[in-house]
Amino acid sequence: MFSMNNVKLHFTESALRLIAKKAMTKNTGARGLRGILENILTEAMYEIPDRRTGEERVDAVVVDEESVGSVERQGPGAKILRGDGALDRYLSKNMAADGLDGDIEGETELSSRAISM
């Protein structure tokens, strides 16, 4: 759904670890993992097919630790980034805030590999 609508899906490393921890706590295997991801991505899945253009177009969906919540509670869900280049701006801003230096493309590529596994 995301790629059909030219929307990037980005998971942070900490979000992936927290999602795995939640799934292991539920001890339900792939079904539990699927349920967790559906809860996180539900709102985004309804927003993406919208045919808006320009700054209103959905550019990317980001799942970070805040989006996931904690092992005990559900988070608010994925962040929907609108406008061309929104993901790059988000990553640059968060890397600067965290004091991290690195290649944004490499970070996106790493996350994409994790998603396809």
Backbone hydrogen bonds in HBPLUS format (Angstrom, degrees):
<---DONOR---> <-ACCEPTOR-->    atom                        ^
c    i                          cat <-CA-CA->   ^        H-A-AA   ^      H-
h    n   atom  resd res      DA  || num        DHA   H-A  angle D-A-AA Bond
n    s   type  num  typ     dist DA aas  dist angle  dist       angle   num
A0005-ASN N   A0002-PHE O   3.15 MM   3  5.44 140.9  2.31 104.0 114.5     1
A0007-VAL N   A0002-PHE O   2.91 MM   5  4.95 168.7  1.92 143.0 143.2     2
A0006-ASN N   A0003-SER O   3.11 MM   3  4.79 166.7  2.13 104.5 105.7     3
A0008-LYS N   A0059-ASP O   3.07 MM  51  6.47 166.2  2.09 143.7 141.6     4
A0061-VAL N   A0008-LYS O   2.77 MM  53  6.22 150.5  1.85 159.3 169.1     5
A0010-HIS N   A0061-VAL O   2.87 MM  51  6.23 167.5  1.89 166.4 169.7     6
A0063-VAL N   A0010-HIS O   2.78 MM  53  6.18 161.7  1.81 164.5 170.4     7
A0012-THR N   A0063-VAL O   3.01 MM  51  6.44 159.3  2.05 167.9 168.1     8
A0016-LEU N   A0012-THR O   3.05 MM   4  6.38 158.8  2.10 153.0 158.1     9
A0017-ARG N   A0013-GLU O   3.08 MM   4  6.37 158.9  2.12 150.3 155.7    10
A0018-LEU N   A0014-SER O   3.01 MM   4  6.17 156.4  2.07 143.0 149.4    11
A0019-ILE N   A0015-ALA O   2.87 MM   4  6.05 158.3  1.92 153.0 158.8    12
A0020-ALA N   A0016-LEU O   3.02 MM   4  6.21 160.9  2.06 146.3 151.4    13
A0021-LYS N   A0017-ARG O   2.93 MM   4  6.16 154.1  2.00 144.0 151.6    14
A0022-LYS N   A0018-LEU O   2.89 MM   4  6.13 156.4  1.95 148.1 154.1    15
A0023-ALA N   A0019-ILE O   2.97 MM   4  6.22 161.1  2.00 151.0 155.9    16
A0024-MET N   A0020-ALA O   2.93 MM   4  6.15 155.4  1.99 148.8 155.6    17
A0025-THR N   A0021-LYS O   2.97 MM   4  6.16 149.4  2.06 144.4 152.7    18
A0026-LYS N   A0022-LYS O   3.06 MM   4  6.36 152.3  2.14 148.4 155.1    19
A0027-ASN N   A0023-ALA O   3.07 MM   4  6.26 135.2  2.28 137.3 149.4    20
A0033-LEU N   A0029-GLY O   3.20 MM   4  6.53 156.5  2.25 148.4 155.4    21
A0034-ARG N   A0030-ALA O   2.84 MM   4  6.05 160.2  1.88 152.1 157.4    22
A0035-GLY N   A0031-ARG O   2.96 MM   4  6.17 157.9  2.01 146.3 152.1    23
A0036-ILE N   A0032-GLY O   3.01 MM   4  6.26 154.8  2.07 146.7 153.1    24
A0037-LEU N   A0033-LEU O   3.02 MM   4  6.29 166.6  2.03 154.4 157.3    25
A0038-GLU N   A0034-ARG O   2.87 MM   4  6.08 157.1  1.92 151.7 158.5    26
A0039-ASN N   A0035-GLY O   3.00 MM   4  6.21 158.2  2.05 146.7 151.9    27
A0040-ILE N   A0036-ILE O   3.09 MM   4  6.38 153.5  2.17 147.5 154.7    28
A0041-LEU N   A0037-LEU O   2.90 MM   4  6.02 157.0  1.96 151.7 157.9    29
A0042-THR N   A0038-GLU O   2.92 MM   4  5.52 124.1  2.24 148.9 155.4    30
A0078-ALA N   A0040-ILE O   2.95 MM  38  5.63 161.6  1.98 151.2 146.4    31
A0045-MET N   A0041-LEU O   2.92 MM   4  6.12 153.6  1.99 159.9 168.2    32
A0046-TYR N   A0042-THR O   3.29 MM   4  6.66 138.9  2.47 147.0 157.3    33
A0046-TYR N   A0043-GLU O   3.15 MM   3  5.33 133.7  2.38  99.7 111.8    34
A0047-GLU N   A0043-GLU O   3.10 MM   4  6.37 143.2  2.24 145.1 155.8    35
A0047-GLU N   A0044-ALA O   3.14 MM   3  5.00 122.2  2.49  92.8 107.6    36
A0048-ILE N   A0044-ALA O   2.99 MM   4  6.03 156.4  2.05 158.7 162.0    37
A0050-ASP N   A0047-GLU O   3.22 MM   3  5.86 161.3  2.26 120.5 126.2    38
A0056-GLU N   A0053-THR O   3.31 MM   3  5.68 150.5  2.40 134.3 130.6    39
A0057-ARG N   A0054-GLY O   3.26 MM   3  5.57 157.6  2.32 108.1 114.5    40
A0083-GLY N   A0057-ARG O   2.76 MM  26  5.39 158.1  1.81 158.1 164.8    41
A0059-ASP N   A0081-LEU O   2.81 MM  22  5.76 152.4  1.88 147.4 156.9    42
A0060-ALA N   A0081-LEU O   3.24 MM  21  5.14 165.1  2.26 137.9 140.7    43
A0081-LEU N   A0060-ALA O   2.81 MM  21  5.14 171.0  1.82 159.5 159.7    44
A0062-VAL N   A0079-LYS O   2.85 MM  17  5.05 160.5  1.89 146.9 152.7    45
A0079-LYS N   A0062-VAL O   2.80 MM  17  5.05 167.3  1.82 158.6 156.0    46
A0067-SER N   A0064-ASP O   3.02 MM   3  5.24 119.1  2.40 101.9 116.8    47
A0068-VAL N   A0064-ASP O   3.24 MM   4  6.60 145.9  2.37 151.0 160.2    48
A0069-GLY N   A0065-GLU O   3.12 MM   4  6.33 153.6  2.19 151.1 157.6    49
A0077-GLY N   A0067-SER O   3.19 MM  10  4.52 151.9  2.28 127.0 128.2    50
A0075-GLY N   A0068-VAL O   3.06 MM   7  4.61 124.6  2.37 113.4 106.3    51
A0070-SER N   A0073-ARG O   3.06 MM   3  5.21 152.1  2.14 137.4 146.0    52
A0086-ALA N   A0083-GLY O   3.16 MM   3  5.51 145.6  2.28 140.4 135.5    53
A0089-ARG N   A0085-GLY O   3.10 MM   4  6.37 161.4  2.13 154.7 159.9    54
A0090-TYR N   A0086-ALA O   2.92 MM   4  6.08 159.2  1.96 147.6 153.6    55
A0091-LEU N   A0087-LEU O   2.87 MM   4  6.09 167.6  1.89 157.6 160.2    56
A0092-SER N   A0088-ASP O   2.94 MM   4  6.05 162.5  1.97 148.0 153.3    57
A0093-LYS N   A0089-ARG O   2.93 MM   4  6.04 163.6  1.96 149.6 154.3    58
A0094-ASN N   A0090-TYR O   2.95 MM   4  6.13 165.0  1.97 152.0 156.2    59
A0095-MET N   A0091-LEU O   2.86 MM   4  5.92 153.0  1.93 147.6 155.1    60
A0096-ALA N   A0092-SER O   3.00 MM   4  6.10 156.9  2.05 145.0 151.3    61
A0097-ALA N   A0093-LYS O   2.92 MM   4  6.13 154.4  1.99 144.7 152.3    62
A0098-ASP N   A0094-ASN O   2.95 MM   4  6.01 146.2  2.07 137.6 146.1    63
A0099-GLY N   A0095-MET O   2.97 MM   4  5.97 111.1  2.46 130.8 147.1    64
A0100-LEU N   A0095-MET O   2.78 MM   5  4.95 153.1  1.85 156.4 156.0    65
A0099-GLY N   A0096-ALA O   3.13 MM   3  4.95 146.4  2.25  93.5 103.7    66
A0107-GLU N   A0103-ASP O   3.13 MM   4  6.46 153.2  2.20 149.0 156.0    67
A0108-THR N   A0104-ILE O   2.98 MM   4  6.27 162.1  2.01 156.2 160.4    68
A0109-GLU N   A0105-GLU O   2.87 MM   4  6.04 158.7  1.91 150.2 156.7    69
A0110-LEU N   A0106-GLY O   2.93 MM   4  6.08 157.6  1.98 146.3 151.8    70
A0111-SER N   A0107-GLU O   3.10 MM   4  6.34 162.7  2.13 147.9 152.1    71
A0112-SER N   A0108-THR O   2.91 MM   4  6.13 155.0  1.97 148.2 155.6    72
A0113-ARG N   A0109-GLU O   2.99 MM   4  6.24 153.7  2.06 149.3 155.7    73
A0114-ALA N   A0110-LEU O   3.07 MM   4  6.36 154.5  2.14 146.7 153.7    74
A0115-ILE N   A0111-SER O   2.98 MM   4  6.24 149.5  2.07 147.9 156.0    75
A0116-SER N   A0112-SER O   3.13 MM   4  6.38 152.7  2.21 145.8 152.1    76
A0117-MET N   A0114-ALA O   3.40 MM   3  5.41 151.9  2.49  97.5 105.3    77
